[in-house]
């Protein structure tokens, strides 16, 4: 039996040559395939496509703005406990706010821009993410052992409802005023 131009036998040297040729051929194939893919694929398009997909679910700008502002507030609140403790608390809050804030802001926007009646759009767009973020905040505080989880959640309830309602109003007005003008 002949395999890749080499006679196969039971000798270890012959088997080693066959395996080396097979591995070399496989490595060469992987290299050429990767090289062709890299040449054919524009990295810029990947980044743009990824950001477009991400922007369907997250409002990145508002996530960053919320992360910075809430991180600074939490740092200030915890600054009496030392730099490191305050920094850790601020970073956890910033990370949480970036993802969930960006998600809930996009949720408010999507709800508000899909309901034609302004009052219903603002109520649904403001209350839905506010209730979800308040519930999530309460659960996190309760799990972490916060002494007063309800009182700790009240700022989120008030500020979340107000912020999401204003955002919903602005997005609804923007969506439906441009539609009716043109």
C-alpha positions, 0 to 999 in steps of 0.5 A: 500500500502506498500513502503520500509517495511513501511505502507504509510499513510497520517500521516507526521511521516510515510511520513517522515520515507519513505523519510528518508529511500529513501534519506538514500538509495540514499546517500548510493548509491552515496557514494558507486558509488563514492567510486568504481569510485575512486578506479577503476580510476587511477588519474595519467591516467586522468592527462596524458590523459588530458595533451595529449589532451591539447598538441594536441592544445597547446604547453605548454612549449612554452606557458610558455616560451612566458608568462614569457618572454613577461610578463617580457618585459611588466613589464619592459615597464610599470615599470615607472607607479608603481609596481602594474600597471606594475604587472597587465599589465605583468600578463595580457600579460603573460596570453594572451601569454600563451594561444594564444602563445601556440595555435599559436605555435602548429598551426605553428607546425601542418601546417609545419609538414603536408606539405611536401614541405619545402618552402611552409610549412615554409611560411604557418606555419609562416604566418598563425599564424602570421597573426592571432596573428597580427589581434588579437593584433590589434583588442585588442589594438583598443578595449582598446583604444590604441592611435596607435593600428597599431604601437603597433601591428608592433612588433607582426607582425615582431616578430610573423612572424619571430618566427613562421617561424623559428619554422615551419622550425625547426619542418618541418626539424625535421619531414621530416628528421627523416621520410627519414632517417629510 
